[in-house]
């Protein structure tokens, strides 16, 4: 019971609109973990061009998405290339249009507004047309409501909605969240995940703890080797 291969492009036979996302990525500045998927009725395979915006290699920021994330149609990441410097009187990017204009700019003034990498941890669910702004970290277990605009970091197992997105509640109490992050089931070998889906789907932390403590068996060894 090893589960589907994470190297499959289309995990549903005969259904071209859902992809295991890592298999569509060609850019070195985007990283996606196993089993994270994207659904789009138009072209799910072109995610890095249609859904990751203003992502320029010379800026150096990265988009990292962890394992077992679910991205609904229209989930969009705005990267640092969309930002304009705001420390001076004008935000207009003169330097990109003309060499003579470019010569008058100091590199520090061009890049002083950047916010770093965008990080999505594990088991995050994005609703339709959610937008993530540059430099945001979305922690494991979070849910991003449809049409939300995420402009600040999202705590673990938080539900956020709106523009700008705000935490409406945590999915579990703080003690349970802390334990879930310690267990980190998304890092288990896939054979172990497959054997304990009921505990992962369920809401009984004791059952998940028992699954965590199970010794690694031959199935896990084979899964890692295969």
trRosetta pair geometry for C-beta under 8 A, 3 or more apart (Angstrom, degrees):
i j d omega theta_ij theta_ji phi_ij phi_ji
1 191 6.6 110 86 -148 69 73
1 194 4.5 -175 138 132 95 130
1 195 6.1 118 87 -72 131 70
1 219 7.0 2 49 -158 73 147
2 190 6.0 56 -176 105 68 109
2 191 5.2 -36 -111 -87 65 82
2 194 6.2 -171 -151 -9 9 160
2 219 7.2 -158 -79 -177 79 98
2 222 7.6 -97 -85 105 124 102
2 223 5.1 171 -131 -104 105 103
2 226 7.3 -30 -143 71 159 140
3 190 4.9 -113 44 166 129 113
3 191 7.6 -150 5 -85 97 38
3 193 6.7 -11 -32 86 152 107
3 194 4.4 -148 -43 -79 100 119
4 8 6.0 -70 167 22 108 140
4 11 5.4 62 159 -144 163 106
4 35 7.9 123 73 -107 102 93
5 8 4.8 111 77 -27 92 96
6 20 5.9 176 -165 -176 58 150
6 22 7.0 22 160 44 102 132
6 34 3.7 -38 -134 -149 159 98
6 35 5.4 -74 -109 -47 104 67
6 190 7.6 -151 -32 -75 109 149
7 20 7.6 -128 -109 88 4 147
7 23 6.4 116 -160 -86 46 121
8 11 5.3 106 100 -89 125 63
8 20 5.8 93 77 8 68 134
8 23 7.3 -110 97 -31 24 162
9 19 5.6 -33 175 -140 68 96
9 20 6.6 -135 -139 42 20 88
9 23 4.7 -135 -99 115 68 143
9 24 7.2 99 -142 -60 94 80
9 45 7.4 14 -175 -104 118 108
10 13 7.5 110 117 -95 106 30
10 15 6.6 175 -180 79 113 63
10 16 5.9 -51 -113 -117 143 47
10 18 6.7 101 -147 78 71 68
10 19 6.1 -50 -88 -100 57 66
10 20 8.0 -143 -72 4 13 80
11 18 6.4 -63 44 115 91 110
11 19 7.7 133 -3 -144 84 23
11 20 5.7 93 -43 -41 109 100
11 37 6.8 -67 11 -104 134 136
12 15 3.8 -10 101 46 117 125
12 18 5.6 54 15 57 116 126
15 18 5.9 14 122 24 112 102
16 44 7.5 178 145 29 64 115
17 39 5.8 45 134 -160 92 75
17 40 6.1 -147 -169 73 84 38
17 41 5.1 -4 -134 -100 138 45
17 44 5.6 121 -172 -23 44 127
18 37 5.8 18 -178 175 95 124
18 38 7.3 174 -147 87 55 40
18 39 4.6 -17 -98 -99 83 83
18 44 6.3 -177 -103 -108 15 174
19 23 6.6 -130 176 64 104 102
19 24 5.5 54 139 -36 150 125
19 37 6.4 169 85 -151 39 78
19 38 5.7 -12 58 57 88 85
19 44 4.5 165 0 129 109 121
19 45 5.8 125 -60 -82 158 64
19 47 7.5 -141 64 -22 132 125
20 23 5.3 59 86 7 91 114
20 34 7.6 -10 -172 -160 123 51
20 35 6.5 -50 -133 -111 109 25
20 36 7.2 99 -160 69 65 47
20 37 5.5 -52 -99 -94 46 83
21 24 5.9 -64 -162 32 47 108
21 25 6.9 49 149 -35 75 105
21 32 4.7 -106 103 174 106 160
21 36 5.0 -47 31 104 119 91
21 37 6.0 174 -26 -123 89 24
21 38 4.8 81 -86 -8 108 105
21 47 6.2 -37 -142 44 99 166
21 65 7.0 -18 94 87 146 146
21 71 7.0 53 -66 26 143 131
22 25 5.8 -53 -155 17 41 117
22 32 4.0 -156 -83 87 75 103
22 33 6.8 -118 -63 86 130 8
22 34 6.7 -43 3 -87 149 38
22 36 6.8 94 -33 53 91 97
24 38 7.8 -70 28 41 145 127
24 44 7.4 -136 -65 132 160 72
24 45 4.9 -166 -122 -153 124 59
24 46 7.5 -113 -179 -55 129 17
24 47 5.6 89 103 27 143 107
24 48 6.6 -176 124 -12 96 102
25 30 5.0 -135 -151 100 125 117
25 31 7.6 143 141 -105 163 21
25 32 5.6 159 -24 12 146 116
25 47 7.7 -48 -76 75 75 110
25 48 5.6 118 -120 -60 67 134
26 48 6.7 -156 34 53 75 161
27 30 4.6 66 76 12 106 105
27 48 5.5 176 2 -174 117 142
27 52 7.9 -129 33 87 153 151
27 55 7.3 54 170 121 167 131
27 57 7.9 -149 -161 -76 105 98
28 57 7.7 51 58 -118 101 113
29 55 6.6 -180 97 169 128 112
29 57 6.1 -170 -24 -108 138 71
29 60 7.7 -161 -119 -158 131 27
29 61 7.1 78 -178 93 127 45
29 62 4.9 -135 -169 -109 76 70
29 63 6.9 72 135 18 78 75
30 48 5.8 -144 17 -121 168 115
30 52 6.4 -64 -92 -99 135 172
30 55 7.5 35 -59 167 105 158
30 62 7.2 177 -82 -163 32 72
30 63 4.8 -4 -117 65 77 103
30 64 7.9 179 -158 -78 43 40
30 65 8.0 5 -175 6 85 100
31 62 6.8 15 5 175 102 117
31 63 7.3 178 30 95 62 58
31 64 4.7 -2 64 -117 105 75
31 65 7.1 -178 96 32 58 62
32 36 5.4 -125 -178 65 101 131
32 64 8.0 -179 -76 -159 39 42
32 65 4.6 0 -116 65 74 108
33 36 5.5 88 68 -13 74 118
33 65 6.4 -131 13 109 82 66
33 66 4.6 -1 7 -179 143 37
33 67 3.7 -89 130 -65 134 64
33 68 7.6 -39 102 3 119 55
33 69 7.5 98 55 3 103 102
33 122 7.0 -36 62 -103 159 88
34 67 5.2 5 60 -123 72 103
34 68 7.8 10 96 -41 70 65
34 190 7.6 -92 135 -71 146 121
35 67 5.7 46 51 -169 100 82
35 68 5.0 5 101 -79 119 59
36 65 5.5 160 158 134 171 115
36 66 7.0 134 -61 93 133 42
36 67 6.2 -138 -41 -145 94 26
36 68 6.4 -38 -75 15 66 9
36 69 4.0 15 -128 47 107 86
36 70 7.5 -137 -150 -59 63 33
36 71 7.2 47 172 -11 94 104
37 69 7.7 -172 28 88 49 59
37 70 6.2 0 59 -118 87 60
37 71 6.9 -157 99 32 46 81
38 44 5.3 162 104 -158 95 99
38 47 5.3 72 84 -90 170 142
38 51 7.6 -159 -153 27 148 168
38 71 4.4 -21 -105 75 77 116
38 75 7.0 -124 -130 46 101 122
39 44 6.3 -46 -143 -100 21 131
39 71 7.2 176 20 91 66 64
39 72 6.1 -26 57 -135 104 44
39 73 5.7 -66 102 -52 78 79
40 43 6.3 -28 108 63 123 31
40 44 4.1 158 41 -80 94 71
40 47 7.3 165 -2 -82 143 86
40 73 4.6 126 -108 -118 64 86
40 74 7.5 139 -112 -32 100 49
41 73 6.4 -10 4 -102 80 146
42 50 8.0 -158 95 180 125 170
42 73 7.8 108 11 -148 92 117
43 46 4.4 17 126 19 119 113
43 50 6.8 120 76 -12 106 154
44 47 6.4 2 -180 -51 51 100
46 49 5.0 -51 177 48 90 109
46 50 5.0 68 117 -8 100 114
47 50 6.4 -75 -128 52 22 91
47 51 4.8 -35 -163 33 67 125
47 52 7.0 60 143 -13 72 96
48 51 7.3 -37 -76 53 13 84
48 52 5.2 -23 -153 27 50 126
49 52 7.4 -7 -51 48 11 85
51 74 7.7 170 -113 -162 107 21
51 75 6.2 40 -163 88 132 64
51 76 5.1 -131 -157 -108 71 61
51 77 6.6 61 143 17 78 79
52 55 5.0 -6 145 -15 102 145
52 63 6.0 -112 -132 -5 128 164
52 76 7.8 -177 -76 -159 30 59
52 77 4.9 -4 -116 63 69 108
52 79 6.5 39 178 -31 82 120
53 76 6.4 17 -8 -176 115 106
53 77 6.9 176 22 87 73 54
53 78 5.3 -24 67 -111 110 59
53 79 6.4 -176 81 14 51 84
53 81 8.0 -137 132 69 61 105
53 82 6.4 44 118 -61 101 126
54 78 6.3 24 39 -162 118 68
54 79 5.0 -163 89 60 79 84
54 80 7.3 -146 124 72 107 31
54 81 3.5 -162 166 82 86 98
54 82 3.7 145 50 -51 170 80
55 59 7.9 -122 -162 48 41 126
55 61 7.4 -111 -139 79 78 97
55 63 6.9 -46 -120 -18 140 120
55 77 7.8 38 -62 104 124 106
55 79 4.1 81 -86 23 76 160
55 81 6.1 -156 -75 12 16 127
56 59 4.9 87 76 -3 91 105
56 79 7.7 174 9 105 62 129
56 81 4.4 108 4 -88 105 141
57 60 7.4 47 173 -72 44 43
59 79 7.6 140 80 142 148 111
59 80 5.3 -178 161 86 145 116
59 81 5.5 -140 -24 -70 153 85
59 111 7.4 166 -138 -118 79 106
59 114 6.7 172 -172 -113 107 136
61 79 5.8 168 88 -171 130 104
61 80 4.5 120 -8 7 152 125
61 81 7.9 -146 35 -27 121 77
61 114 6.7 -158 -57 -169 122 117
61 115 7.9 39 -111 69 143 62
61 116 6.4 141 -121 171 103 22
61 117 5.5 173 -162 -92 78 49
61 118 7.1 60 162 -6 116 81
61 134 7.0 -9 174 -154 168 107
61 135 7.6 -79 -141 -71 137 73
62 117 4.5 -11 58 -123 81 110
62 118 7.5 -146 99 38 48 65
63 77 5.6 79 -121 139 138 162
63 79 6.7 -84 -55 -91 109 114
63 117 7.3 -178 -78 -166 27 81
63 118 5.0 -7 -113 67 72 106
64 117 6.4 23 2 169 106 126
64 118 7.3 174 28 91 65 58
64 119 5.1 -4 64 -118 105 70
64 120 6.8 -167 100 36 59 65
65 69 5.6 -99 177 35 105 153
65 120 4.4 6 -119 62 68 119
66 69 6.1 111 69 -35 71 114
66 120 6.0 -132 9 110 82 72
66 121 4.8 8 -9 171 146 34
66 122 3.8 -89 123 -72 140 66
66 123 7.7 -42 97 1 121 53
66 124 7.4 98 49 4 105 105
66 140 7.1 -40 63 -93 161 90
66 186 6.9 56 149 139 119 149
67 122 5.0 3 55 -127 74 105
67 123 7.5 3 94 -40 70 67
67 186 4.7 157 82 175 116 112
67 187 7.6 147 34 -74 146 49
68 122 5.8 45 52 -174 97 87
68 123 4.8 0 102 -79 114 68
68 186 5.1 -127 21 -124 130 112
69 120 6.0 49 -103 138 159 128
69 122 6.9 -127 -54 -149 87 35
69 123 6.7 -115 -82 -64 57 8
69 124 4.7 -2 -125 54 102 80
69 125 7.4 -169 -161 -74 63 36
69 126 7.4 37 172 -8 102 100
70 124 7.6 -153 35 97 64 47
70 125 4.7 0 61 -118 108 74
70 126 6.8 -164 98 29 61 69
71 75 4.2 -103 -168 33 100 157
71 126 4.7 13 -123 49 61 126
72 75 5.9 117 60 -40 57 105
72 126 5.6 -143 20 102 80 78
72 127 5.5 -13 29 -170 143 25
72 128 4.5 -80 126 -73 133 55
72 129 7.7 -50 101 -4 107 46
72 130 7.3 91 53 5 100 101
72 146 7.3 -41 75 -101 152 88
73 128 5.6 4 64 -128 79 87
73 129 7.4 -4 104 -47 70 66
74 128 5.5 50 46 -175 121 66
74 129 3.7 -21 121 -82 140 61
74 130 7.4 122 105 23 87 48
75 126 4.4 60 -108 128 132 146
75 128 7.9 -106 -52 -139 72 24
75 129 7.4 -124 -69 -90 39 9
75 130 5.2 3 -118 57 77 90
75 131 7.9 180 -157 -78 45 36
75 132 7.8 22 -178 -7 84 103
76 129 7.5 0 -1 -155 104 50
76 130 7.4 -174 30 93 66 49
76 131 4.9 -13 68 -112 100 75
76 132 7.1 -172 95 25 52 70
77 118 5.9 151 -162 111 121 163
77 131 7.9 165 -86 -160 24 55
77 132 4.9 -17 -112 65 69 106
78 82 5.0 -44 -178 19 102 156
78 131 6.5 30 -15 -178 107 101
78 132 6.9 -170 25 88 72 52
78 133 5.4 -18 63 -122 114 48
78 134 5.9 -79 108 -41 80 77
79 82 6.4 122 68 -3 49 97
79 118 6.7 -109 -108 -9 74 131
79 134 5.6 82 -164 -100 28 98
80 83 5.6 -44 -164 16 57 116
80 114 4.6 35 -160 -137 139 88
80 115 6.1 -170 -99 35 103 76
80 116 7.7 129 -67 24 134 15
80 134 4.5 113 -75 -146 60 146
80 135 6.9 71 -77 -42 99 94
82 134 6.8 -171 47 -38 101 122
83 113 4.9 -158 142 123 125 118
83 114 6.7 164 62 -94 141 49
83 115 7.3 128 -41 -7 159 100
83 134 6.1 -76 -35 23 120 153
84 91 4.1 83 120 178 133 96
84 92 7.4 8 -160 -74 142 10
84 93 5.8 -118 -121 -54 102 96
84 113 6.8 14 105 66 24 168
85 88 6.5 39 122 17 112 97
85 91 6.6 -176 74 -134 53 63
85 109 5.8 48 -146 165 166 70
85 110 6.4 -105 -44 -130 131 24
85 112 5.9 63 -127 53 105 94
85 113 4.8 -162 -104 -20 51 126
86 91 5.7 -1 -96 -97 67 105
86 113 6.0 102 10 -102 84 129
87 109 6.9 -124 60 -140 123 79
87 112 5.8 -11 -14 94 138 142
87 113 7.5 -149 -19 -63 93 95
88 91 7.9 166 69 -72 84 43
88 109 7.0 33 -31 -161 122 120
90 94 7.9 56 106 -28 133 108
93 96 4.8 16 137 7 114 115
93 97 7.5 123 108 -18 80 94
94 97 6.4 -80 -169 33 41 106
94 98 7.3 -45 171 39 77 97
94 101 4.2 -128 152 179 99 131
94 102 7.8 -163 118 -66 78 47
94 104 7.8 -22 105 64 132 115
94 105 7.4 168 76 -55 99 121
95 101 5.5 -151 -96 122 39 93
95 102 4.2 90 -159 -108 80 65
95 104 7.7 -141 -91 60 92 76
95 105 4.4 -31 -83 -5 136 152
95 110 6.4 -63 49 -99 159 120
96 102 7.5 97 -64 -85 22 103
97 101 6.2 19 66 48 84 147
98 101 4.2 81 69 9 98 108
98 102 6.7 -164 92 -14 48 85
99 102 5.4 -52 -145 33 34 116
99 103 6.6 42 155 -29 65 99
100 103 5.9 -45 -152 22 32 115
100 104 7.6 28 152 -18 57 102
101 104 6.2 -62 -166 29 37 110
101 105 7.5 32 146 -23 66 106
102 105 6.0 -61 -162 25 42 112
105 109 5.8 -129 -165 71 85 117
105 110 5.6 71 157 -55 130 106
106 109 4.7 87 65 3 88 103
106 110 7.4 -160 92 -9 47 85
107 110 5.5 -58 -152 34 39 113
107 111 6.1 0 165 8 74 113
108 111 6.6 -77 -139 52 25 87
108 112 5.8 46 164 -58 67 103
109 112 6.0 -29 -131 -3 27 119
111 114 5.3 -18 -171 -11 76 121
114 134 7.5 -95 -157 151 59 142
114 135 7.6 142 163 -63 59 125
115 134 4.7 125 50 120 120 100
115 135 2.6 -90 127 -30 110 154
115 136 7.9 25 130 -37 136 53
116 134 7.9 136 57 158 45 91
116 135 4.7 84 56 -123 75 97
117 135 7.0 87 66 -116 26 54
118 132 6.3 111 -163 132 133 123
118 134 6.2 -103 -63 -146 109 43
118 135 6.2 -64 -77 -46 70 13
118 136 5.7 21 -134 48 86 69
118 137 7.7 -171 -159 -75 44 45
119 136 7.6 -141 43 103 62 49
119 137 4.5 0 65 -117 106 79
119 138 7.1 -168 101 30 61 62
120 124 5.4 -114 -174 39 104 152
120 132 7.6 -68 -67 -110 110 170
120 137 8.0 179 -77 -156 31 46
120 138 4.8 -2 -118 58 70 110
121 124 6.5 113 64 -37 67 118
121 137 7.6 48 -34 -179 95 86
121 138 6.6 -139 13 98 79 63
121 139 5.2 15 11 -154 139 37
121 140 4.0 -82 113 -57 130 72
121 142 7.9 97 47 8 103 104
121 156 7.8 -32 57 -102 154 85
122 140 4.5 4 55 -117 77 105
122 141 7.7 19 89 -35 71 61
122 184 7.6 82 53 -153 152 82
122 186 4.0 174 171 80 145 169
122 187 7.9 -93 -76 -44 170 75
123 140 5.6 49 50 -166 96 84
123 141 5.3 13 98 -77 113 52
123 186 5.6 -137 -33 -65 105 134
124 138 5.5 74 -128 128 155 121
124 139 8.0 145 -82 92 116 28
124 140 6.9 -115 -54 -132 86 34
124 141 7.1 -18 -84 27 61 11
124 142 5.0 5 -125 59 95 84
124 143 7.5 -177 -161 -82 61 33
124 144 7.0 36 172 -11 102 104
125 142 7.6 -150 36 102 65 53
125 143 4.9 -6 64 -119 104 76
125 144 6.9 -166 96 28 55 71
126 130 4.5 -129 -168 43 96 141
126 144 4.7 -6 -118 60 63 120
127 130 5.3 105 61 -45 68 112
127 143 7.6 56 -33 173 98 83
127 144 5.9 -140 15 101 82 68
127 145 5.1 -13 18 -179 146 28
127 146 3.4 -100 142 -62 127 61
127 147 7.2 -51 106 5 115 54
127 148 6.9 85 52 6 114 101
128 146 4.5 15 51 -132 79 107
128 147 7.0 2 94 -39 77 71
129 146 6.2 52 50 -171 86 76
129 147 5.0 15 93 -84 111 62
130 144 4.5 76 -143 129 156 121
130 145 7.1 140 -94 82 110 37
130 146 6.6 -104 -56 -128 83 28
130 147 6.9 -59 -83 -15 50 10
130 148 5.1 2 -128 53 89 84
130 149 7.9 -178 -164 -77 58 33
130 150 6.9 29 176 -14 102 108
131 148 7.2 -153 37 98 67 50
131 149 4.8 -8 69 -114 108 71
131 150 6.9 -173 94 21 53 72
132 136 5.4 -132 -174 55 95 137
132 138 7.0 -76 -121 -33 132 129
132 144 7.7 -47 -71 -136 98 161
132 150 4.7 -14 -114 61 67 114
133 136 5.7 94 68 -31 70 123
133 149 6.9 52 -37 173 105 85
133 150 6.3 -153 13 91 81 59
133 151 4.5 27 23 -110 145 64
136 150 5.5 115 -180 128 167 104
136 151 6.9 -141 -80 -163 127 15
136 152 6.6 150 -121 176 101 5
136 153 6.0 177 -160 -83 70 49
136 154 7.4 43 171 -7 111 89
137 153 4.7 5 58 -124 86 101
137 154 7.3 -146 103 35 56 66
138 142 5.3 -118 179 53 93 148
138 144 7.0 -32 -139 -58 145 121
138 150 6.7 5 -78 170 115 159
138 153 7.4 -167 -76 -155 39 55
138 154 4.4 16 -127 45 70 120
139 142 5.8 104 68 -33 64 117
139 153 7.4 52 -26 176 96 94
139 154 6.0 -146 20 96 78 73
139 155 5.7 -28 35 -180 137 26
139 156 4.1 -81 127 -71 129 63
139 157 7.7 -53 104 -3 106 51
139 158 7.5 69 56 14 106 101
140 156 5.4 5 62 -129 73 96
140 157 7.4 -2 104 -43 67 71
140 180 7.8 -161 113 127 120 106
140 181 6.5 140 62 -107 131 84
140 184 7.7 -55 -155 -118 175 77
140 186 7.2 -148 -141 13 127 143
141 156 5.4 48 50 -176 113 76
141 157 3.8 -17 118 -76 129 71
141 171 6.6 -125 157 35 110 142
141 177 7.3 -165 79 -135 158 90
141 180 6.5 55 -64 128 153 142
142 154 4.7 70 -132 132 159 128
142 155 7.3 140 -88 81 113 42
142 156 6.8 -118 -53 -144 86 27
142 157 6.5 -110 -76 -66 50 11
142 158 5.2 -6 -121 55 94 71
142 159 7.4 167 -164 -81 66 33
142 160 6.9 1 -174 4 114 103
143 158 7.6 -137 35 103 68 43
143 159 4.6 -8 64 -112 108 77
143 160 7.4 171 86 25 59 61
143 171 7.2 104 -2 -66 114 122
144 148 5.3 -139 179 59 83 135
144 150 6.1 -55 -132 -52 124 131
144 154 7.2 -78 -82 -90 93 168
144 160 5.9 -14 -117 64 59 97
144 165 6.9 -35 -144 -129 85 156
145 148 4.5 100 67 -40 80 122
145 159 7.0 68 -49 176 97 85
145 160 6.4 -130 4 99 94 49
145 161 3.4 19 20 -103 156 84
145 162 7.2 44 63 -13 135 50
145 165 7.2 165 38 -128 97 107
147 163 7.4 -65 142 -40 83 113
148 160 6.0 114 -166 117 157 89
148 161 5.4 -121 -86 -142 118 37
148 162 5.9 26 -123 41 86 29
148 163 6.6 -177 -152 -63 44 69
148 165 4.2 56 -179 -90 115 112
149 162 7.7 -65 35 119 76 46
149 163 4.1 54 22 -120 114 89
149 164 5.6 -84 90 -119 96 52
149 165 6.0 -166 71 -28 42 87
150 154 6.3 -42 -148 -44 126 119
150 160 6.5 83 -103 106 98 145
150 164 7.5 89 -127 -169 20 81
150 165 4.6 -18 -93 22 62 141
151 164 4.5 -63 24 -137 121 124
151 165 7.0 158 14 28 71 84
152 164 7.0 62 3 162 97 134
152 165 7.7 -151 42 68 78 88
154 158 5.4 -150 180 65 86 123
154 160 5.5 -100 -121 -17 117 143
154 165 7.3 -23 -86 114 112 133
154 167 7.4 147 -142 -79 75 95
155 158 4.4 88 65 -30 84 130
155 167 6.8 14 27 -95 108 142
155 170 7.3 -46 96 -101 123 103
156 177 5.5 135 106 -175 115 116
156 180 7.6 171 160 84 128 114
156 181 5.9 -28 -149 -71 166 122
157 170 5.7 54 111 -166 95 84
157 171 4.3 -107 178 36 96 108
157 172 5.7 -39 162 27 151 91
157 177 4.8 -137 33 -116 142 111
157 180 6.9 81 -54 68 137 150
158 167 4.7 -58 -170 -124 126 108
158 169 7.6 174 -151 97 64 32
158 170 5.6 -48 -100 -103 63 66
158 171 7.4 -138 -87 -13 14 84
159 167 7.1 102 69 -153 50 62
159 168 5.3 -51 97 54 99 97
159 169 5.6 8 43 59 112 72
159 170 7.5 176 8 -106 79 16
159 171 6.4 110 -34 -62 98 83
160 165 4.0 59 153 166 117 114
160 166 6.2 170 -149 78 85 19
160 167 5.4 -46 -91 -86 83 48
160 168 6.9 155 -114 -1 29 81
161 165 6.2 165 85 -139 6 80
161 166 7.0 -35 63 54 58 68
161 168 5.6 13 19 -28 106 128
162 165 5.4 142 64 -113 69 40
162 166 5.4 -6 52 18 133 89
167 170 7.4 9 -177 -59 120 67
170 173 7.4 105 102 -100 127 19
170 174 7.4 25 125 -70 168 64
170 177 6.7 -61 180 -55 128 142
171 177 7.7 120 62 -85 85 104
172 176 4.0 -92 153 89 129 130
172 177 5.3 162 78 -55 104 79
172 180 7.1 108 53 -17 152 138
172 203 7.9 -178 -97 -151 115 98
173 176 5.1 89 59 11 76 104
173 177 7.1 -143 97 -7 36 90
174 177 5.6 -54 -145 37 34 113
174 178 6.3 37 156 -22 66 104
175 178 5.8 -53 -150 33 30 112
175 179 6.5 26 153 -16 63 107
176 179 5.7 -58 -150 38 33 110
176 180 6.2 37 152 -23 67 105
176 205 5.5 -133 -132 -68 93 143
177 180 5.6 -52 -146 34 32 113
177 181 6.5 30 156 -17 64 105
178 181 6.0 -58 -152 36 29 109
178 182 6.6 29 150 -18 63 106
179 182 5.5 -55 -151 36 36 113
179 183 6.3 35 152 -19 68 105
179 205 5.7 59 99 -165 144 132
179 209 7.3 -44 175 -75 124 109
180 183 5.7 -54 -146 37 32 110
180 184 7.9 104 153 -59 53 41
180 185 7.9 -51 -161 -4 75 98
180 205 7.4 -95 -63 -120 81 105
180 208 7.6 8 -107 117 73 157
181 184 6.4 24 -176 -64 37 83
183 208 5.9 25 -156 143 167 112
183 209 6.9 -108 -92 -92 126 59
183 212 5.0 -104 -138 -84 97 141
184 187 4.7 15 135 13 109 116
184 188 7.9 158 112 -32 69 75
185 188 5.4 -27 -167 -5 55 119
185 193 6.6 114 163 -107 95 88
185 196 7.6 -125 -147 96 125 124
185 200 5.5 180 140 -107 162 108
185 208 6.8 -80 -64 -162 131 112
185 211 7.7 25 -114 103 116 125
185 212 7.4 -101 -88 -85 82 92
186 193 7.9 47 -117 -98 34 130
188 192 4.2 -107 167 85 121 122
188 193 5.1 150 85 -54 116 82
188 196 7.9 -23 116 45 170 126
189 192 4.9 88 64 7 81 103
189 193 7.2 -148 97 -5 41 87
189 216 7.1 81 15 -136 134 111
189 220 4.2 112 69 -147 154 93
189 223 5.1 123 170 86 114 130
189 224 5.6 -67 -122 -57 127 93
190 193 5.2 -48 -146 37 42 116
190 194 6.1 47 154 -24 69 103
190 223 5.4 -156 57 -178 86 139
191 194 5.6 -52 -149 34 31 114
191 195 6.6 29 153 -19 63 105
191 217 7.8 -115 123 66 131 92
191 219 4.0 -178 176 137 144 100
191 220 4.8 -150 64 -84 124 52
191 222 7.1 85 -60 66 153 87
191 223 3.9 -155 -27 -30 111 146
192 195 5.8 -53 -147 34 33 110
192 196 6.4 -5 164 10 66 115
192 211 7.6 131 175 170 95 97
192 214 7.2 169 -141 79 107 119
192 216 7.0 -61 -68 -117 129 75
192 219 7.7 148 -57 95 58 108
192 220 5.5 23 -40 -90 99 115
193 196 6.6 -88 -148 53 24 87
193 197 7.1 57 158 -74 65 73
193 200 6.8 24 -154 -41 77 155
194 197 6.5 -12 -155 -40 31 104
195 211 7.7 169 101 -146 94 109
195 214 8.0 -111 103 96 137 163
195 219 7.3 112 -47 87 127 153
196 199 4.5 -32 177 37 95 117
196 200 6.0 99 118 -23 84 95
196 208 7.6 109 162 -125 126 60
196 211 3.9 97 -138 -147 149 141
196 214 7.6 -175 -63 17 133 144
197 200 5.5 -59 -145 41 37 110
197 201 5.8 31 159 -15 72 109
198 201 5.9 -56 -139 43 27 106
198 202 5.8 30 158 -28 63 115
198 207 7.6 -74 113 155 90 140
199 202 5.7 -55 -137 34 26 115
199 204 7.1 -84 -137 69 70 94
199 207 4.4 -152 -121 131 97 101
199 208 4.6 151 165 -86 108 61
199 210 7.4 -138 -114 62 148 90
199 211 4.5 -180 66 -22 166 144
200 208 6.8 101 -82 -111 46 106
200 211 7.8 -93 -46 85 77 166
202 207 6.0 3 79 71 143 144
202 208 7.4 -162 70 -50 99 96
204 207 4.0 56 98 7 113 114
204 208 6.9 159 92 -12 63 83
205 208 5.5 -55 -150 39 40 111
205 209 6.2 44 150 -23 69 104
206 209 5.5 -52 -147 35 33 114
206 210 6.6 36 152 -21 64 101
207 210 5.7 -50 -151 32 33 112
207 211 6.6 33 150 -17 63 103
208 211 5.5 -51 -151 36 36 113
208 212 6.4 44 148 -26 65 102
209 212 5.4 -47 -149 29 35 117
209 213 6.6 28 156 -15 64 106
210 213 5.9 -61 -151 38 32 107
210 214 7.1 52 148 -45 62 90
211 214 5.7 -32 -160 -4 39 118
214 217 7.8 -37 149 -25 104 101
216 220 4.4 -88 -165 64 93 152
216 221 7.1 108 147 -46 107 79
217 220 5.7 111 56 8 56 96
217 221 7.5 -107 116 -1 39 92
218 221 5.5 -54 -151 36 40 114
218 222 6.2 38 153 -18 71 105
219 222 5.8 -57 -150 39 31 110
219 223 6.2 33 153 -23 66 107
220 223 5.5 -52 -144 35 32 112
220 224 6.3 31 157 -18 65 104
221 224 6.0 -57 -151 36 29 108
221 225 6.3 22 154 -15 64 111
222 225 5.7 -61 -146 40 31 109
222 226 5.9 20 160 -15 68 114
223 226 6.0 -63 -140 41 26 104
